[in-house]
Amino acid sequence: MYIVEKEIKEQITDLPRVFDYVKNYLKSNNLPEFILNSDIIYFIGCGTSLYLSLSGSRFFTFKTNMETKALPGGEIWFSPKENIGDFKNLRRSAILISRSGESTEVVKAGEKFKEYGIPTLGITLEEESSLVKISQNSIVLPIKEDAIVMTKSFSSMLLTIEMIASFVKGEDLSIYKDLLNEIEKIINTANELSSNYTHYNHYIFLGLGAEEGIARESALKLEEMSLSKIEAYSTFEYRHGPKSLLEKGFLVSIYTKGIQAEEPLIDELKSYGAEVITIGGKGSDFYISDLPESLFLKVIWGQILGLNIAKSKNINVESPRNLSKVVKF
């Protein structure tokens, strides 16, 4: 069994551990005041962690009504004025996200925020990392991930951000505990369902709002693991140009919101010859949950689809082409 396959399955046991850890962290009033008192929070990451930032920031705004902005670490390091300006009258903070805590652009973004007097909260898996050292406060999750391809670390850090958002809103966190009971079923269903979708020439992932980050991360998983032709978009943006390529041999995965406007879009995509699969709530081809808090579970579809496509193409997912576990300058 591949390490990455093992780590996808370890979400069954590791995500409950993360839940307990973060719940205790929050109940102990460890969440820094600068997060609670911010006018705007920047969510910073690179690669998978950027797409995590995109989903996490939008979910955070959805729950708390606080303004957030997801940005790549390189944008802060190299172009801070163009991305965050110099607003003296705003109470600002940043959440820095890196599995290893050593991603150069994220660490450098932390240094740049320090120059600007913007406090930072780091989220990572590594206690002794540069990210922990540069951040005013940090959350170090109690799990390890060895594969180059990020899987359980994405869902774990997204669960963390979701729980923080629910905590800030004053909600009961037990809703996440209930969702955690569904992980094994979701993994098994994704594995069974994805075996029918490994033969397409081109894969598209669409998501709206917080699900856009899930769509983009799913596309990245297929790129990294299966070297397939992939695209990802905000759901309705796909209609504005990209659909011109659509034809038979395309699979479109839509992380659905269950809104009426998605129905004619799906019919349109099918009319061009594409196969469409919906992932989400009631009425979806792959049912996850009707709850918005289930966001962290939806990425499992992309993880397992990517793994199974790679297996069908005899690609070694332990050695993704041109990739390393930590990206440094």
N, C-alpha and C positions, 0 to 999 in steps of 0.2 A: 504494500500500500504506500502511495506517495505521502510525504510529510504533509503537503498541503491538503490532501484528502483527509488525513487523520485530524488535522487542525480544524477543518470544516465541521467534522463530526464532534469535535471537542467543544463546540459551542453549546452542546447539550448540557455539559457539566460546568464549563467555564463561565458562561453568561450568568447563571445563578450565583456564582462566587462574586462576580463583578457587582451584581445587584446588591448583595449583602454588604459588600465593602462600601459602595457609594451611599447606600442607605445610612450606614453607621457614620460615614463622613458628614453627611448632611444633618443628621440628627444631633451630631456633636457640635453643630454651629461652626463648622470649619470653612464654609463657603465665604470667601473674602467680601467685605463690605463694598469694595470698589466694583464688584460685579452687580451687586444689588442696587447700587446708586448710580449706575451709568446712564447717560443719555444715549450712547451708542456703544455697541460691543463689536469689535472686529474679530472674526474667526479666521485663523491663519493656518494654512497647511500646504503641502506639496503632493502632487499625484493623488493617490488614494486619500490622503489626509485632506487634500483640498476639496474633493467631492464629499467627504465627511463633513467638512466645514460648511459646504453649501447646504446640505440637508439639515445639519445641526442648527445653523443660523436661522434658517427659515422656520424650522420647528420652534425654535426659541422665540421668535417674533410672534408666531401663531399662538403660543401659550401665554406669553407675558406682555404682549403689546409693546415690547421694547424694540427699538431700532437696532438692526444688526447688519453686518456687511461681511461677506466671505471673500477673501483675497488670497492669491498665491503668495508665499513668502518672498519670492523674488520681486514682486511688485512693491513691497514695503522696503526691501533692502536697496533696490536700485532706483525706484521712482516714488518715494514717499509723498512728496508734495502733490503729485498728480492723483494719488489714491486716498490720502487721508487729510491733506491740507494742513493748516496750522490754526485750528479753531480754539482760541484761548477760553471761550465761554462755554465749551462743551465738556461735560464730565465723560471721559472716554476710558475704555479698558479694552484689553485684547485677550482672547483665548488662543494659545499656541498649541498646535496638535502635531505630534510626531511619535510614531511607534517607538523608534529607537532613541528619540531625543537628541539625535545627532544630524538630522537633515540640515545642511548648511544654510539654506535660505530661510528656514524657520528660526534657527538660532540667531542668524544675523538680523531677522525681523525683530526678534526679542531685544537685541542690542539697540536697534533703531528706535523702538518704542521707549526704551529706557532713556535715550537721548531726548525724546519728546515729552518725557514725564508721564507717559501712559503706562499704568500698572498692568501686569500680565499674570494670567493663570495658565500654567502648562498642564497638558494632559499627555501622558506617556506610559510606557511599560517599564522604563528603565530608571531606577532610583539614582544612580550615579551619573546621569547623563548631563550634557551641556545645557539641555533645555531646563532641567530642574535648577541648575546653577544660575541661569539667567533670569528665571521667572521669580516674581515676588512670592507667589504661592504655586503649589503644584499638586496634582492628583496622579499618583503612580498606581496603576491598576495591578492587581495580584495575579497576573497571568503572564505566560511567556509564549512567544511565537518564533519558530525557527525557520520557517519557509521564507523564501524571497517574496513570494506573492502574499499580500496581506489579505486575510479572510476574517478570522475570529477577532483580530484586533480592531478591524473596522466596526463590526457589530458591537463590540464591547465599549469602544469609545463613543459611538453614537448613542448607545443605551445610557452611558454616563451623562451626556449632554441632555438627552431627553429627560432624565430623572432630575437634573438640575433645574431645567425649565419648569417641570411640574412642581418641584419644591418651591421655586420662587413664586409660583401662582398660588401656592398653598393647598395643592391637591394631595390626596392620599396616593402613596406610591405603590400600593398593593396591586394596582391594575397591571403593573409591569410583572409582578410575580405570577399573576394569572397567565400572562402572555408567554412567559418562560416555559410553562408547562406544555406549550404547543411546538417547541423547537424540534423535537425528534420527529414528530408527525410531518412537519413542514419539510425537513431534510429528506425524509423518505419519499414524500410526494414529489418533491422537486427532482429527486434522482429518477423516479419512475417516469415522470412526465417528460423530462429533458431527453431521455433516451430516444424519443420520437423526433427530436429537433436538432440532430447533429449533422445533417447533410446539406444545409443551405449554403448558397454562394455568398450571402451578404446578410449581416445581422444589424438591426436597428433597435435602439432602446429609447423610449420616450417616457417622460415623467413631468408632472406639473407641480409647481410649488416645491415643497420639501422632497417630493419624489424625483425631481430633476437630478439631484445629487445621486440618488440611487441608480437612476438610468445611466448617468455618466460613469459611475463606479462599476456597474455591470458591464458596460462596454469595455472598460479598462481591464476587467478580469478576463474577458474573452481575448482581448489583444495580447495580454501577458501570457496566458496559458495556452491558447489555441492558434495564435497568429492568424486569426480570421479577419476578414474585411468587416469593419465595424463603424457605426456612426451612433451618436447620441444627441438628443435635442430636448429642449422644452417642448412639451407635447404638441402644441398648436403651431410652433415655429416650423415644424417639419413640413407644413403645408406651403411655406413661403420659399420655394425654390428647391430644397433637397428632394422633394417627392418626384422631381423630374427623372431621377434615376430608377425609381421603383419599377419592378417587374417581377415576373415569376422567378422563384429561386431566392426571394428575400423573406426573412422572418422578422416581423416587427413585434417586439415585446413592449406592451404599454403598462406602466404602473398606474393603474386607473384611479381616478378620484370618484368614480361612480356618478359623474355628472352627465346630464342629457346630451350636452354638446359633443361628448366623446363618441356617441353612437353613429352620427353621420360621418365622422372622421374615420371610424373603423370601416364602415361600408365603403368609403372612398378608397382607402388603402387596399382593401380586398378587390375592388374593381380593377385595380392596376395589376392584379395577379399575385400580390403578396399574401403570405399567410400571416395572421395576426393572433397573438395570444395575450390575454389580459391577466394581470396579477394584482390582487388587492382584496376588495371586500365582496359582499354578496353579489352574485351574478358573474363574477370573474371566472375565467377558465382555470386559474390557479388561485384558490381562496386562501388568503392569509388571515385576515381579520377585518372587521368593519371599523376598528378603532384607529385613530390617527397615531396613537402611541406604538402601534405595531411597525412603525417605520424601520426600526433596526432589524426586523426579521425579513423584510422584503428583499434585501440584498442577497439572501441565500439562493434565490433563483439564478442570478447571474454567476455566482460562485460555482454552483453545481453544473450549470449549462456549460460554462467554460471548461470545467474539468472533464466533462463527458465528451465534448467536442475534441479536446486534446487527446483523449484516449482513442477516439475513433480515427484520429490522424497519426497515432503512434508518436506523439510529441511528448518529450520528457518535461513535465511541468516543474521539476525541481531545478532546472537550469534554463530559465527563460532567456531568450536571445537578447543580448546586449544589456541585461539588467543585473543589478546587485541589490543586496538587502538594504544597504544604507547609501544614499546618494550624497556625495560630498564634492566640493570644489577642491 
